[in-house]
Amino acid sequence: MKLLIIGSTGLVGTNIAGQCRRSDVSVVGTSRRPAADAKERKLNKNYGDEVNAVVTDVNPDVVVDTAAFHDVDACDTERDRTWSVNAQGTRNVAAAADDVGAHMIYLSTDYVFPGLRREAPYSEEDAVAPVNYYAQTKYAGEQAAKVADDWTVLRTSVVYGLASPNFVTWALSELRAGNELDIVDDQISTPTYAPDLARACVDVAERGLVGLYHAAGPTSLSRYEFTRHLADVYGYDKSLVNPISTEEFGQEAPRPADGSLDSTTLYDAIDHEFRAPREGFENMNRES
């Protein structure tokens, strides 16, 4: 099997590439920066002709699209850019994948749900209602992925790890420096360890699983609790982590209060569960 990763230098893409190598899966990656080696191609998925040329040349069995504009607040103000990447860019990838008969796997988000605590955790059958423009474009990306005959949408949540910058690497740097952190305590999610998500992507590809799946961690907790666990596992002072409300924090774009995902269907299909945050942090600490 040959797998093409769109966005191979990001947190998830880097982990998928590593999982492919461990699973003896042939892998080629793309990024917007100049290629670093023969296994990487320069690609901006906003340009359909460019996408067609790369996908046709690689001729993969599976295409995994991890590339997105993730800055939720900036997405509300930079709407043309957001749509170009998260919606139209995904359609470009799906159309090119379909042209070569490849299985299209697209990574989406828990933010497609309204995040009402009485409704969480959300299953694949629950109705979506995006609360911000980022989520609207990611849901449009879900629909765009279906241009391919064989498609899989994996919705995930608060992906963390060490392979590239993310909330956890920022929090660790602040804790290491002895700085206090104000972290929202009223936004609940199911944080997802990037190596587990990467393994699931390869499992989905190898098993030929198609359709919609939730692909997130097994534990619902607030961003504040999540950060306290991080400090505890790494041996930093937990009192540096201070709770703050979303209103006090002043984020520009609205967020779901509880976007927890129920990933039971995927866990059953791939025969393993993702790790809870403490287990993920412990593994990170051993590897760092």
Phi, psi and chi 1 to 4 in degrees:
 res  aa     phi    psi   chi1   chi2   chi3   chi4
   1 MET       -  136.1 -178.6  177.5   72.6      -
   2 LYS  -112.8  128.8 -178.6 -173.7  -70.6 -174.6
   3 LEU  -119.3  132.5 -170.7  146.2      -      -
   4 LEU  -109.0  123.6  174.8   64.4      -      -
   5 ILE  -101.5  120.9  -53.7  167.5      -      -
   6 ILE   -89.2  113.6  -51.4  -62.1      -      -
   7 GLY    91.3   51.1      -      -      -      -
   8 SER   -80.1   -7.1   61.9      -      -      -
   9 THR   -99.3   -1.7   57.2      -      -      -
  10 GLY   -80.4 -179.0      -      -      -      -
  11 LEU   -60.1  -51.0  177.5   58.4      -      -
  12 VAL   -72.6  -43.7  178.8      -      -      -
  13 GLY   -59.9  -41.9      -      -      -      -
  14 THR   -62.0  -41.4  -60.5      -      -      -
  15 ASN   -69.9  -35.5  -82.1  -82.3      -      -
  16 ILE   -64.3  -43.0  -66.8  173.4      -      -
  17 ALA   -59.0  -43.3      -      -      -      -
  18 GLY   -64.7  -40.1      -      -      -      -
  19 GLN   -65.1  -38.4 -178.0   64.6   40.0      -
  20 CYS   -61.1  -44.1  -74.8      -      -      -
  21 ARG   -63.5  -38.4  -71.8 -171.0  -71.6  -90.6
  22 ARG   -71.3  -26.7  -71.2 -172.3  -66.7  -86.6
  23 SER   -96.2    6.3  -56.8      -      -      -
  24 ASP    59.5   39.1 -160.5   27.8      -      -
  25 VAL  -102.6  129.7  171.7      -      -      -
  26 SER   -66.8  131.1  175.8      -      -      -
  27 VAL  -136.6  140.4   61.0      -      -      -
  28 VAL  -128.3  138.2  177.4      -      -      -
  29 GLY  -116.8  160.0      -      -      -      -
  30 THR  -128.6  151.7   75.9      -      -      -
  31 SER  -152.7  167.4   71.6      -      -      -
  32 ARG   -79.1  -15.4  -64.7 -179.2   62.5  168.6
  33 ARG   -86.5  164.7   69.1 -173.1 -172.2 -168.8
  34 PRO   -57.3  143.8  -25.4   34.9      -      -
  35 ALA   -61.4  137.4      -      -      -      -
  36 ALA   -89.9  -26.2      -      -      -      -
  37 ASP  -156.4 -176.9   56.7   47.7      -      -
  38 ALA   -68.1  -18.6      -      -      -      -
  39 LYS   -91.1    9.6  -70.3  -68.0 -174.3 -179.6
  40 GLU  -131.5  137.1 -173.0  178.0  -54.8      -
  41 ARG  -118.7  144.3  -55.9  -66.7 -177.1   89.1
  42 LYS   -79.7  128.8 -173.2  175.7 -174.5  -64.4
  43 LEU  -156.4  133.7  176.0   66.0      -      -
  44 ASN  -112.3  112.0 -176.4  -24.5      -      -
  45 LYS   -70.6   -6.2   76.7  173.0 -169.4  175.4
  46 ASN   -69.1  -19.7  -64.8    1.7      -      -
  47 TYR  -105.2  109.6  -58.9  109.6      -      -
  48 GLY   -58.8  -42.9      -      -      -      -
  49 ASP   -63.0  -39.2  -69.8  -15.6      -      -
  50 GLU   -65.3  -43.1 -167.1  173.5  -40.9      -
  51 VAL   -62.8  -45.9  173.8      -      -      -
  52 ASN   -59.1  -42.3  -74.2  -26.6      -      -
  53 ALA   -64.2  -45.1      -      -      -      -
  54 VAL   -68.8  -46.4  170.2      -      -      -
  55 VAL   -65.2  -40.3  172.8      -      -      -
  56 THR   -63.9  -41.4  -60.4      -      -      -
  57 ASP   -67.5  -43.0 -176.0   51.5      -      -
  58 VAL   -72.7  -37.4  174.1      -      -      -
  59 ASN    52.5   60.2 -166.5   25.7      -      -
  60 PRO   -80.1  162.7   32.8  -36.8      -      -
  61 ASP   -83.6  -30.8  -58.6  -64.0      -      -
  62 VAL  -137.9  138.5 -179.7      -      -      -
  63 VAL  -119.4  125.8  178.6      -      -      -
  64 VAL  -111.3  117.5 -175.7      -      -      -
  65 ASP   -97.9  104.3 -174.3    3.3      -      -
  66 THR  -104.9   -5.6   73.6      -      -      -
  67 ALA   -79.2  126.7      -      -      -      -
  68 ALA  -157.1  161.3      -      -      -      -
  69 PHE   -94.3  109.7 -175.5   27.8      -      -
  70 HIS  -101.5   -9.3  -67.2  -65.4      -      -
  71 ASP   -72.1   98.8 -173.9  -29.3      -      -
  72 VAL   -59.8  -44.1  176.5      -      -      -
  73 ASP   -68.4  -42.3  -69.7  -28.3      -      -
  74 ALA   -65.0  -31.7      -      -      -      -
  75 CYS   -59.5  -33.8  -74.7      -      -      -
  76 ASP   -68.3  -27.3 -102.7   21.9      -      -
  77 THR  -101.7  -29.4   55.5      -      -      -
  78 GLU  -103.1   64.9  -60.9  178.5   46.5      -
  79 ARG   -70.8  -36.8  -65.7 -161.4  167.7 -159.2
  80 ASP   -63.2  -46.2  -72.0  -14.1      -      -
  81 ARG   -61.2  -43.8  175.2 -173.2  175.7 -171.2
  82 THR   -61.9  -46.2  -55.3      -      -      -
  83 TRP   -64.2  -41.3 -177.1  -93.7      -      -
  84 SER   -59.9  -40.2  -66.2      -      -      -
  85 VAL   -82.8  -55.3  178.2      -      -      -
  86 ASN   -77.9  -25.7  -64.9  -10.8      -      -
  87 ALA  -112.3  -65.5      -      -      -      -
  88 GLN   -65.1  -40.6 -176.8   57.8   51.2      -
  89 GLY   -60.7  -40.1      -      -      -      -
  90 THR   -65.6  -38.3  -59.3      -      -      -
  91 ARG   -63.2  -39.0 -167.7 -174.3 -169.0  -73.8
  92 ASN   -58.6  -44.1  -68.4  -20.6      -      -
  93 VAL   -66.5  -44.5  174.0      -      -      -
  94 ALA   -63.9  -41.1      -      -      -      -
  95 ALA   -65.0  -41.6      -      -      -      -
  96 ALA   -67.3  -39.6      -      -      -      -
  97 ALA   -61.7  -42.4      -      -      -      -
  98 ASP   -64.9  -36.7 -166.3   54.9      -      -
  99 ASP   -60.8  -30.8  -76.4  -14.5      -      -
 100 VAL  -102.7    8.1  -61.7      -      -      -
 101 GLY    73.5   26.9      -      -      -      -
 102 ALA   -90.7  151.9      -      -      -      -
 103 HIS   -77.0  125.0  178.0 -176.2      -      -
 104 MET   -98.6  122.2  169.7   74.0  176.8      -
 105 ILE  -116.6  125.1  -60.6  175.6      -      -
 106 TYR  -121.7  134.4  174.2   67.3      -      -
 107 LEU   -96.8  121.2  -62.4 -173.9      -      -
 108 SER  -114.0 -159.2 -171.1      -      -      -
 109 THR  -140.8  153.9  174.2      -      -      -
 110 ASP   -66.8  -17.8   55.9  -25.4      -      -
 111 TYR   -68.3   -7.0  -83.5   24.2      -      -
 112 VAL   -69.2  -13.7  -60.2      -      -      -
 113 PHE   -96.4  155.9  -68.1  109.1      -      -
 114 PRO   -69.4  -21.1   24.8  -34.7      -      -
 115 GLY    76.7   35.7      -      -      -      -
 116 LEU   -83.9  129.4  -56.7  176.9      -      -
 117 ARG   -61.8  -30.2  -67.7 -157.5  170.5  100.7
 118 ARG   -71.5  -15.9   67.0  176.1 -178.5  -87.4
 119 GLU   -99.7  -24.5  -63.4  178.1  -10.6      -
 120 ALA   -75.0  152.7      -      -      -      -
 121 PRO   -77.1  150.4   30.4  -35.7      -      -
 122 TYR   -88.3  138.7  -70.7   96.1      -      -
 123 SER  -102.2  174.3   74.2      -      -      -
 124 GLU   -64.7  -21.0  -67.7   84.8   -9.5      -
 125 GLU   -86.3  -10.8  -72.1   73.9   36.0      -
 126 ASP   -74.3  148.9  -72.2  -38.8      -      -
 127 ALA   -73.2  138.7      -      -      -      -
 128 VAL   -86.5  156.7  -56.7      -      -      -
 129 ALA  -162.1   80.2      -      -      -      -
 130 PRO   -56.3  136.7  -23.7   34.4      -      -
 131 VAL   -99.4   -4.8  -63.7      -      -      -
 132 ASN  -150.4  172.3   52.9   46.8      -      -
 133 TYR   -68.9  -36.0 -166.4   66.8      -      -
 134 TYR   -53.1  -50.0  163.8   72.2      -      -
 135 ALA   -65.2  -36.6      -      -      -      -
 136 GLN   -60.6  -42.6  -69.1  173.7   31.4      -
 137 THR   -73.7  -30.9   61.2      -      -      -
 138 LYS   -69.9  -36.0  -70.6  -62.7  -71.9 -178.4
 139 TYR   -68.6  -37.3 -176.4   63.5      -      -
 140 ALA   -61.8  -36.0      -      -      -      -
 141 GLY   -62.9  -36.3      -      -      -      -
 142 GLU   -60.0  -44.0  -68.9 -173.6   10.8      -
 143 GLN   -67.8  -37.5  -53.5  -46.5  -56.0      -
 144 ALA   -64.9  -35.7      -      -      -      -
 145 ALA   -59.6  -26.7      -      -      -      -
 146 LYS   -76.2   -0.6  -61.5  175.1 -175.0  178.1
 147 VAL   -60.4  -32.3  166.4      -      -      -
 148 ALA   -75.9  142.6      -      -      -      -
 149 ASP   -63.0  -42.5  -77.0  -17.5      -      -
 150 ASP  -105.5  108.3  -65.9  -36.3      -      -
 151 TRP  -134.3  150.3   59.6  -91.6      -      -
 152 THR  -138.0  130.6  -52.7      -      -      -
 153 VAL  -110.2  125.4  169.6      -      -      -
 154 LEU  -113.9  111.7  -59.5  177.2      -      -
 155 ARG   -88.7  130.1  -69.5 -179.7 -177.2  145.8
 156 THR  -129.6 -174.9 -168.6      -      -      -
 157 SER  -155.8  129.5  171.7      -      -      -
 158 VAL    41.1   68.0 -170.9      -      -      -
 159 VAL   -76.8  132.7 -177.4      -      -      -
 160 TYR  -136.7  159.6   65.5   93.4      -      -
 161 GLY   166.6 -165.5      -      -      -      -
 162 LEU  -112.4   -8.5  -66.2  174.9      -      -
 163 ALA   -70.0  -25.0      -      -      -      -
 164 SER  -158.8  166.3   69.8      -      -      -
 165 PRO   -58.8  137.8  -26.0   35.9      -      -
 166 ASN  -160.9 -176.8   59.8   92.0      -      -
 167 PHE   -54.8  -42.6  173.3   80.7      -      -
 168 VAL   -68.0  -41.8  160.8      -      -      -
 169 THR   -65.4  -35.5   56.9      -      -      -
 170 TRP   -65.4  -47.4  166.7   80.4      -      -
 171 ALA   -61.3  -40.4      -      -      -      -
 172 LEU   -62.5  -41.1  -77.4  173.3      -      -
 173 SER   -65.4  -37.5   68.2      -      -      -
 174 GLU   -69.3  -43.4  -66.3  -65.1  -55.1      -
 175 LEU   -64.3  -40.1  -69.5  165.8      -      -
 176 ARG   -62.0  -34.3 -169.6  176.5  -60.4  116.8
 177 ALA   -83.2   -4.1      -      -      -      -
 178 GLY    77.8   20.5      -      -      -      -
 179 ASN   -87.3  146.8  -63.2  -29.8      -      -
 180 GLU   -77.7  147.0  -68.7 -166.9   14.1      -
 181 LEU  -123.7  127.6  -68.7   76.5      -      -
 182 ASP   -94.9  112.5  -67.6  -25.4      -      -
 183 ILE  -122.5  133.4  -53.2  -63.9      -      -
 184 VAL   -63.3  136.9  -68.3      -      -      -
 185 ASP  -110.6    7.8   63.9   -5.4      -      -
 186 ASP  -121.9   20.2   55.0   -1.5      -      -
 187 GLN  -118.0  114.6  -67.9  179.2   27.0      -
 188 ILE  -108.9  141.3  -62.6  170.8      -      -
 189 SER  -152.8 -175.4   59.5      -      -      -
 190 THR  -120.7   82.7   39.3      -      -      -
 191 PRO   -56.1  145.3  -24.7   35.8      -      -
 192 THR  -124.6  122.2  -51.8      -      -      -
 193 TYR   -76.4  122.6 -171.5   32.9      -      -
 194 ALA   -54.4  -42.9      -      -      -      -
 195 PRO   -60.3  -32.8  -27.9   37.8      -      -
 196 ASP   -69.9  -41.6  -66.9  -18.4      -      -
 197 LEU   -64.0  -40.0  178.9   57.6      -      -
 198 ALA   -62.9  -45.1      -      -      -      -
 199 ARG   -59.9  -40.6  179.2 -176.5  173.4 -170.9
 200 ALA   -63.6  -40.3      -      -      -      -
 201 CYS   -59.4  -43.7  -72.6      -      -      -
 202 VAL   -69.2  -39.5  176.0      -      -      -
 203 ASP   -60.2  -44.3  -76.2  -14.1      -      -
 204 VAL   -60.4  -42.9  165.1      -      -      -
 205 ALA   -63.8  -47.4      -      -      -      -
 206 GLU   -67.8  -34.8  -69.2 -176.4  -36.1      -
 207 ARG   -86.8   -9.6  -65.3  167.3 -174.5 -106.8
 208 GLY    67.0   33.3      -      -      -      -
 209 LEU   -75.2  128.9  -60.5  177.3      -      -
 210 VAL  -122.1  158.9  -64.5      -      -      -
 211 GLY   109.5 -163.2      -      -      -      -
 212 LEU  -102.7  129.6  171.7   64.7      -      -
 213 TYR  -137.4  146.6  -65.7   89.8      -      -
 214 HIS   -89.5  134.0  -71.4  173.5      -      -
 215 ALA  -134.1   72.8      -      -      -      -
 216 ALA  -133.4  173.1      -      -      -      -
 217 GLY   -65.6  167.0      -      -      -      -
 218 PRO   -88.8   -4.1   32.4  -35.2      -      -
 219 THR  -120.4  128.1  -54.6      -      -      -
 220 SER   -91.6  128.2  -64.5      -      -      -
 221 LEU  -159.9  162.5   72.3  173.2      -      -
 222 SER   -77.4  162.9   71.2      -      -      -
 223 ARG   -62.3  -33.2 -170.2   66.6   67.4   98.8
 224 TYR   -64.2  -49.5  167.2   71.2      -      -
 225 GLU   -61.5  -40.7  -65.1  170.0  -51.0      -
 226 PHE   -56.9  -45.7  178.5   66.3      -      -
 227 THR   -71.2  -34.9  -48.7      -      -      -
 228 ARG   -63.4  -42.0  -66.4  -98.4  -62.5 -178.7
 229 HIS   -60.1  -41.9  -75.7  -46.6      -      -
 230 LEU   -59.4  -48.8  176.8   68.6      -      -
 231 ALA   -60.8  -41.8      -      -      -      -
 232 ASP   -64.4  -47.2 -169.6   38.1      -      -
 233 VAL   -63.1  -38.3  168.5      -      -      -
 234 TYR   -86.0   -2.5  -87.1   79.5      -      -
 235 GLY    79.5   21.8      -      -      -      -
 236 TYR   -92.2  164.3  -66.2  122.3      -      -
 237 ASP   -70.7  112.6 -175.8   -3.0      -      -
 238 LYS   -66.2  -22.2  -69.0 -171.2  -67.6 -175.7
 239 SER   -69.5  -10.8   68.7      -      -      -
 240 LEU   -70.8  -18.7  -69.0  170.9      -      -
 241 VAL   -94.2  113.8 -175.6      -      -      -
 242 ASN  -108.5  136.3  -56.0  -46.8      -      -
 243 PRO   -76.6  143.2   28.2  -33.5      -      -
 244 ILE  -147.1  148.3 -171.3  172.0      -      -
 245 SER   -81.2  159.2   70.0      -      -      -
 246 THR   -59.3  -40.2  -63.8      -      -      -
 247 GLU   -62.4  -44.0 -176.7  177.0    2.6      -
 248 GLU   -66.3  -37.1  -68.9  172.6  -52.8      -
 249 PHE   -68.5  -34.5 -166.3   63.6      -      -
 250 GLY    78.0   38.1      -      -      -      -
 251 GLN   -68.2  141.4  -68.5  169.6  -45.2      -
 252 GLU   -72.5  -47.6  -65.5  179.3   16.6      -
 253 ALA   -89.5  141.7      -      -      -      -
 254 PRO   -65.7  149.6   22.1  -31.5      -      -
 255 ARG  -122.1  152.7  -94.5   71.6  164.4  176.1
 256 PRO   -65.4  140.1  -18.1   30.6      -      -
 257 ALA   -70.6  -37.8      -      -      -      -
 258 ASP  -146.6  100.2 -171.1  -17.0      -      -
 259 GLY  -101.2   22.9      -      -      -      -
 260 SER   -53.0  136.2  -61.3      -      -      -
 261 LEU  -108.7  141.2  -60.5  177.6      -      -
 262 ASP   -94.6  111.6  178.9   -8.5      -      -
 263 SER  -103.6   20.1  -59.5      -      -      -
 264 THR   -57.0  -40.7  -55.9      -      -      -
 265 THR   -61.2  -43.3  -59.2      -      -      -
 266 LEU   -68.6  -44.8  177.4   67.5      -      -
 267 TYR   -55.3  -42.5  -66.3  166.7      -      -
 268 ASP   -65.4  -36.7  -71.1  -14.8      -      -
 269 ALA   -73.7  -31.1      -      -      -      -
 270 ILE  -105.2   -1.2   61.2  177.7      -      -
 271 ASP    66.5   26.7  -64.7  -31.0      -      -
 272 HIS  -160.0  153.5   63.3   85.4      -      -
 273 GLU   -99.4  157.3  -74.5 -166.9    4.2      -
 274 PHE   -75.6  162.9  -67.6    6.6      -      -
 275 ARG   -84.3  145.8  -78.8  164.5  -80.0 -166.3
 276 ALA   -70.6  161.1      -      -      -      -
 277 PRO   -53.2  -44.7  -32.8   38.8      -      -
 278 ARG   -59.6  -41.6  -72.7 -165.7   70.4   91.5
 279 GLU   -64.8  -41.5  -64.6  175.2   87.5      -
 280 GLY   -62.2  -45.6      -      -      -      -
 281 PHE   -63.2  -40.6  -63.8  152.5      -      -
 282 GLU   -62.1  -39.8  -72.3  164.3   -1.8      -
 283 ASN   -67.2  -41.4 -167.6   67.9      -      -
 284 MET   -59.2  -44.6  -73.7  166.6   47.5      -
 285 ASN   -64.1  -37.8 -162.1   17.4      -      -
 286 ARG   -66.8  -35.0  -74.8 -168.1  -61.3  -91.0
 287 GLU   -87.6  -14.0  -67.5 -175.4  -11.5      -
 288 SER   -87.4      -   59.5      -      -      -
